[in-house]
Amino acid sequence: MRAGNARRFRSPTQTQTDNRAKPGHPDVGADERGLGVRIGVDLIEIARVRRALERYGDGFRSRCFTEAERAYCDAKPNPAQHYAGRFAAKEAIGKALGSGVYFTWKEIEVKGRPKPGVHLTGRTARFAERIGAGRIELSMTHSQELAAAVAVVLDGRASTEGSRPEPGLARREANSE
């Protein structure tokens, strides 16, 4: 098949006028009840963040990270590793929200240990509310060279009754076996 004649796959339920069916549309995966689940992933080289910290110093730190995030990262033996994880998390959250990097870095704050949480402020919080975003789940990891993050934005308009696991349930079940 020549490149000009390539056809795009359409599911049986898609129609020509269904804009949600177009790749890249923010509501792909949504149903009639809401936005569905959105996922964002980011991977960054720790050395790249280390170079930014060395080259731009406090300017980079204060532009991209809240005071609490800076205090947390700077208290670690390898601050670049932790800055990279938070940087990747902010990128992943922006992708999951569908806003890309159209946000102010400090409007997305990664809080808490051991399970990181997300706190949105400003224009990013207003955007999330407008699209019906609910809870944001975040997972971060790193190796010696790379830091990665996965963000999952749940639909805030859908019923979540019964969907939250009881805190500590898995640990209690494992201990009872």
Phi and psi in degrees as GROMACS dihedral restraints (atoms count N, CA, C in turn):
[ dihedral_restraints ]
;  ai    aj    ak    al  type     phi  dphi    fc
    3     4     5     6     1   -73.3    20    10
    4     5     6     7     1   153.5    20    10
    6     7     8     9     1   -56.4    20    10
    7     8     9    10     1   -37.9    20    10
    9    10    11    12     1   -70.6    20    10
   10    11    12    13     1   -18.3    20    10
   12    13    14    15     1  -101.6    20    10
   13    14    15    16     1     7.7    20    10
   15    16    17    18     1   -63.2    20    10
   16    17    18    19     1   139.3    20    10
   18    19    20    21     1  -108.3    20    10
   19    20    21    22     1   146.2    20    10
   21    22    23    24     1   -91.1    20    10
   22    23    24    25     1   137.1    20    10
   24    25    26    27     1   -67.2    20    10
   25    26    27    28     1   136.9    20    10
   27    28    29    30     1  -125.7    20    10
   28    29    30    31     1   134.4    20    10
   30    31    32    33     1   -73.8    20    10
   31    32    33    34     1   161.0    20    10
   33    34    35    36     1   -59.9    20    10
   34    35    36    37     1   -23.7    20    10
   36    37    38    39     1   -90.7    20    10
   37    38    39    40     1    -6.8    20    10
   39    40    41    42     1   -81.3    20    10
   40    41    42    43     1   146.8    20    10
   42    43    44    45     1  -122.9    20    10
   43    44    45    46     1   168.9    20    10
   45    46    47    48     1   -61.6    20    10
   46    47    48    49     1   -29.4    20    10
   48    49    50    51     1   -97.4    20    10
   49    50    51    52     1     3.7    20    10
   51    52    53    54     1   -82.0    20    10
   52    53    54    55     1    95.4    20    10
   54    55    56    57     1   -64.9    20    10
   55    56    57    58     1   -27.5    20    10
   57    58    59    60     1   -64.2    20    10
   58    59    60    61     1   -20.7    20    10
   60    61    62    63     1   -77.7    20    10
   61    62    63    64     1   -11.0    20    10
   63    64    65    66     1   -77.6    20    10
   64    65    66    67     1   131.1    20    10
   66    67    68    69     1   -56.2    20    10
   67    68    69    70     1   139.8    20    10
   69    70    71    72     1    90.9    20    10
   70    71    72    73     1   -13.9    20    10
   72    73    74    75     1   -68.5    20    10
   73    74    75    76     1   135.7    20    10
   75    76    77    78     1   -61.6    20    10
   76    77    78    79     1   -19.0    20    10
   78    79    80    81     1  -101.8    20    10
   79    80    81    82     1    14.0    20    10
   81    82    83    84     1   -61.7    20    10
   82    83    84    85     1   130.4    20    10
   84    85    86    87     1    97.8    20    10
   85    86    87    88     1   -12.3    20    10
   87    88    89    90     1   -81.8    20    10
   88    89    90    91     1   156.6    20    10
   90    91    92    93     1  -119.5    20    10
   91    92    93    94     1  -169.9    20    10
   93    94    95    96     1   -67.1    20    10
   94    95    96    97     1   -13.5    20    10
   96    97    98    99     1   -86.3    20    10
   97    98    99   100     1   -16.1    20    10
   99   100   101   102     1   162.4    20    10
  100   101   102   103     1  -159.1    20    10
  102   103   104   105     1   -80.8    20    10
  103   104   105   106     1   -10.1    20    10
  105   106   107   108     1    77.7    20    10
  106   107   108   109     1  -142.6    20    10
  108   109   110   111     1  -118.6    20    10
  109   110   111   112     1   134.5    20    10
  111   112   113   114     1  -116.7    20    10
  112   113   114   115     1   139.0    20    10
  114   115   116   117     1  -124.8    20    10
  115   116   117   118     1   136.7    20    10
  117   118   119   120     1  -129.9    20    10
  118   119   120   121     1   140.8    20    10
  120   121   122   123     1  -131.9    20    10
  121   122   123   124     1   142.2    20    10
  123   124   125   126     1  -145.3    20    10
  124   125   126   127     1   147.4    20    10
  126   127   128   129     1  -135.4    20    10
  127   128   129   130     1   133.3    20    10
  129   130   131   132     1  -140.5    20    10
  130   131   132   133     1   147.0    20    10
  132   133   134   135     1   -78.0    20    10
  133   134   135   136     1   128.6    20    10
  135   136   137   138     1   -62.5    20    10
  136   137   138   139     1   -35.2    20    10
  138   139   140   141     1   -61.3    20    10
  139   140   141   142     1   -34.1    20    10
  141   142   143   144     1   -64.2    20    10
  142   143   144   145     1   -42.5    20    10
  144   145   146   147     1   -69.4    20    10
  145   146   147   148     1   -39.5    20    10
  147   148   149   150     1   -59.1    20    10
  148   149   150   151     1   -43.2    20    10
  150   151   152   153     1   -63.7    20    10
  151   152   153   154     1   -40.1    20    10
  153   154   155   156     1   -64.2    20    10
  154   155   156   157     1   -39.8    20    10
  156   157   158   159     1   -64.7    20    10
  157   158   159   160     1   -41.0    20    10
  159   160   161   162     1   -70.4    20    10
  160   161   162   163     1   -40.9    20    10
  162   163   164   165     1   -77.1    20    10
  163   164   165   166     1   -43.2    20    10
  165   166   167   168     1  -107.8    20    10
  166   167   168   169     1   -12.7    20    10
  168   169   170   171     1    51.2    20    10
  169   170   171   172     1  -127.8    20    10
  171   172   173   174     1   -64.2    20    10
  172   173   174   175     1   -27.0    20    10
  174   175   176   177     1   -62.1    20    10
  175   176   177   178     1   -46.5    20    10
  177   178   179   180     1   -64.9    20    10
  178   179   180   181     1   -46.4    20    10
  180   181   182   183     1   -59.2    20    10
  181   182   183   184     1   -49.0    20    10
  183   184   185   186     1   -74.3    20    10
  184   185   186   187     1   -24.8    20    10
  186   187   188   189     1   -76.9    20    10
  187   188   189   190     1   -34.2    20    10
  189   190   191   192     1  -105.6    20    10
  190   191   192   193     1   -19.0    20    10
  192   193   194   195     1  -131.0    20    10
  193   194   195   196     1   144.6    20    10
  195   196   197   198     1   -72.1    20    10
  196   197   198   199     1   168.0    20    10
  198   199   200   201     1   -59.1    20    10
  199   200   201   202     1   -41.6    20    10
  201   202   203   204     1   -65.8    20    10
  202   203   204   205     1   -40.3    20    10
  204   205   206   207     1   -64.8    20    10
  205   206   207   208     1   -40.6    20    10
  207   208   209   210     1   -64.8    20    10
  208   209   210   211     1   -42.5    20    10
  210   211   212   213     1   -61.8    20    10
  211   212   213   214     1   -42.6    20    10
  213   214   215   216     1   -63.3    20    10
  214   215   216   217     1   -51.9    20    10
  216   217   218   219     1   -66.1    20    10
  217   218   219   220     1   -42.8    20    10
  219   220   221   222     1   -67.3    20    10
  220   221   222   223     1   -20.9    20    10
  222   223   224   225     1   -81.8    20    10
  223   224   225   226     1    -6.9    20    10
  225   226   227   228     1   -90.3    20    10
  226   227   228   229     1   153.7    20    10
  228   229   230   231     1   -62.1    20    10
  229   230   231   232     1   -30.5    20    10
  231   232   233   234     1  -125.1    20    10
  232   233   234   235     1    78.1    20    10
  234   235   236   237     1   -56.0    20    10
  235   236   237   238     1   -37.9    20    10
  237   238   239   240     1   -58.1    20    10
  238   239   240   241     1   -37.9    20    10
  240   241   242   243     1   -61.3    20    10
  241   242   243   244     1   -41.6    20    10
  243   244   245   246     1   -78.3    20    10
  244   245   246   247     1   -36.3    20    10
  246   247   248   249     1   -62.2    20    10
  247   248   249   250     1   -41.7    20    10
  249   250   251   252     1   -62.3    20    10
  250   251   252   253     1   -41.8    20    10
  252   253   254   255     1   -61.6    20    10
  253   254   255   256     1   -42.8    20    10
  255   256   257   258     1   -70.4    20    10
  256   257   258   259     1   -36.3    20    10
  258   259   260   261     1   -62.8    20    10
  259   260   261   262     1   -46.7    20    10
  261   262   263   264     1   -61.4    20    10
  262   263   264   265     1   -38.7    20    10
  264   265   266   267     1   -62.2    20    10
  265   266   267   268     1   -44.0    20    10
  267   268   269   270     1   -63.0    20    10
  268   269   270   271     1   -41.5    20    10
  270   271   272   273     1   -62.8    20    10
  271   272   273   274     1   -46.0    20    10
  273   274   275   276     1   -62.8    20    10
  274   275   276   277     1   -40.2    20    10
  276   277   278   279     1   -65.3    20    10
  277   278   279   280     1   -44.4    20    10
  279   280   281   282     1   -58.8    20    10
  280   281   282   283     1   -41.8    20    10
  282   283   284   285     1   -66.4    20    10
  283   284   285   286     1   -42.7    20    10
  285   286   287   288     1   -64.9    20    10
  286   287   288   289     1   -36.9    20    10
  288   289   290   291     1   -71.1    20    10
  289   290   291   292     1   -21.4    20    10
  291   292   293   294     1    91.2    20    10
  292   293   294   295     1     7.2    20    10
  294   295   296   297     1   -96.2    20    10
  295   296   297   298     1    -3.1    20    10
  297   298   299   300     1    58.7    20    10
  298   299   300   301     1  -134.6    20    10
  300   301   302   303     1  -101.5    20    10
  301   302   303   304     1    24.2    20    10
  303   304   305   306     1   -84.0    20    10
  304   305   306   307     1    67.4    20    10
  306   307   308   309     1  -155.0    20    10
  307   308   309   310     1   160.9    20    10
  309   310   311   312     1   -85.8    20    10
  310   311   312   313     1   128.9    20    10
  312   313   314   315     1   -50.5    20    10
  313   314   315   316     1   -41.5    20    10
  315   316   317   318     1   -77.8    20    10
  316   317   318   319     1    -5.8    20    10
  318   319   320   321     1   -76.1    20    10
  319   320   321   322     1   -12.7    20    10
  321   322   323   324     1  -114.7    20    10
  322   323   324   325     1   113.3    20    10
  324   325   326   327     1  -115.5    20    10
  325   326   327   328     1   131.2    20    10
  327   328   329   330     1   -95.1    20    10
  328   329   330   331     1   121.2    20    10
  330   331   332   333     1  -123.8    20    10
  331   332   333   334     1   153.5    20    10
  333   334   335   336     1    89.3    20    10
  334   335   336   337     1   155.3    20    10
  336   337   338   339     1  -147.8    20    10
  337   338   339   340     1   147.6    20    10
  339   340   341   342     1   -80.1    20    10
  340   341   342   343     1   -23.3    20    10
  342   343   344   345     1   -92.3    20    10
  343   344   345   346     1   113.5    20    10
  345   346   347   348     1   -70.4    20    10
  346   347   348   349     1   142.6    20    10
  348   349   350   351     1  -115.6    20    10
  349   350   351   352     1   170.9    20    10
  351   352   353   354     1  -125.3    20    10
  352   353   354   355     1   133.1    20    10
  354   355   356   357     1  -124.4    20    10
  355   356   357   358     1   121.6    20    10
  357   358   359   360     1  -104.5    20    10
  358   359   360   361     1   144.4    20    10
  360   361   362   363     1  -137.2    20    10
  361   362   363   364     1   172.2    20    10
  363   364   365   366     1    60.2    20    10
  364   365   366   367     1  -143.8    20    10
  366   367   368   369     1   -60.5    20    10
  367   368   369   370     1   -35.8    20    10
  369   370   371   372     1   -65.8    20    10
  370   371   372   373     1   -41.6    20    10
  372   373   374   375     1   -64.7    20    10
  373   374   375   376     1   -40.9    20    10
  375   376   377   378     1   -65.6    20    10
  376   377   378   379     1   -40.0    20    10
  378   379   380   381     1   -62.8    20    10
  379   380   381   382     1   -45.8    20    10
  381   382   383   384     1   -60.1    20    10
  382   383   384   385     1   -41.8    20    10
  384   385   386   387     1   -65.2    20    10
  385   386   387   388     1   -41.7    20    10
  387   388   389   390     1   -62.7    20    10
  388   389   390   391     1   -36.1    20    10
  390   391   392   393     1   -88.2    20    10
  391   392   393   394     1    -1.3    20    10
  393   394   395   396     1    82.3    20    10
  394   395   396   397     1    23.6    20    10
  396   397   398   399     1   -68.8    20    10
  397   398   399   400     1   138.4    20    10
  399   400   401   402     1  -104.7    20    10
  400   401   402   403     1  -136.7    20    10
  402   403   404   405     1   -60.5    20    10
  403   404   405   406     1   144.4    20    10
  405   406   407   408     1  -114.2    20    10
  406   407   408   409     1   118.5    20    10
  408   409   410   411     1   -93.9    20    10
  409   410   411   412     1   141.1    20    10
  411   412   413   414     1  -137.1    20    10
  412   413   414   415     1   136.9    20    10
  414   415   416   417     1  -131.1    20    10
  415   416   417   418     1   132.3    20    10
  417   418   419   420     1  -127.0    20    10
  418   419   420   421     1   149.7    20    10
  420   421   422   423     1  -152.8    20    10
  421   422   423   424     1   165.4    20    10
  423   424   425   426     1  -154.6    20    10
  424   425   426   427     1   156.1    20    10
  426   427   428   429     1  -115.3    20    10
  427   428   429   430     1  -164.1    20    10
  429   430   431   432     1   -68.9    20    10
  430   431   432   433     1   -30.0    20    10
  432   433   434   435     1  -106.2    20    10
  433   434   435   436     1   -27.4    20    10
  435   436   437   438     1  -128.0    20    10
  436   437   438   439     1   150.5    20    10
  438   439   440   441     1  -124.3    20    10
  439   440   441   442     1   141.3    20    10
  441   442   443   444     1  -137.2    20    10
  442   443   444   445     1   155.8    20    10
  444   445   446   447     1  -146.4    20    10
  445   446   447   448     1   146.1    20    10
  447   448   449   450     1  -126.9    20    10
  448   449   450   451     1   128.1    20    10
  450   451   452   453     1  -118.0    20    10
  451   452   453   454     1   137.1    20    10
  453   454   455   456     1  -123.5    20    10
  454   455   456   457     1   120.1    20    10
  456   457   458   459     1  -101.2    20    10
  457   458   459   460     1   119.8    20    10
  459   460   461   462     1   -91.0    20    10
  460   461   462   463     1   153.2    20    10
  462   463   464   465     1   -71.3    20    10
  463   464   465   466     1   119.0    20    10
  465   466   467   468     1   -76.4    20    10
  466   467   468   469     1   -13.2    20    10
  468   469   470   471     1   -92.1    20    10
  469   470   471   472     1   -19.1    20    10
  471   472   473   474     1   -81.5    20    10
  472   473   474   475     1   153.7    20    10
  474   475   476   477     1   -70.1    20    10
  475   476   477   478     1   128.7    20    10
  477   478   479   480     1  -111.4    20    10
  478   479   480   481     1    15.0    20    10
  480   481   482   483     1   -59.6    20    10
  481   482   483   484     1   126.0    20    10
  483   484   485   486     1    80.6    20    10
  484   485   486   487     1    -0.3    20    10
  486   487   488   489     1   -92.8    20    10
  487   488   489   490     1   -13.4    20    10
  489   490   491   492     1   -89.7    20    10
  490   491   492   493     1   128.4    20    10
  492   493   494   495     1   -70.0    20    10
  493   494   495   496     1   151.1    20    10
  495   496   497   498     1   -68.0    20    10
  496   497   498   499     1   130.9    20    10
  498   499   500   501     1   -57.8    20    10
  499   500   501   502     1   130.2    20    10
  501   502   503   504     1    79.5    20    10
  502   503   504   505     1     2.2    20    10
  504   505   506   507     1   -61.0    20    10
  505   506   507   508     1   -47.0    20    10
  507   508   509   510     1   -62.0    20    10
  508   509   510   511     1   -40.7    20    10
  510   511   512   513     1   -65.4    20    10
  511   512   513   514     1   -43.5    20    10
  513   514   515   516     1   -64.3    20    10
  514   515   516   517     1   -40.9    20    10
  516   517   518   519     1   -64.9    20    10
  517   518   519   520     1   -40.4    20    10
  519   520   521   522     1   -65.1    20    10
  520   521   522   523     1   -37.5    20    10
  522   523   524   525     1   -73.2    20    10
  523   524   525   526     1   -24.7    20    10
  525   526   527   528     1   -84.2    20    10
  526   527   528   529     1   -12.4    20    10
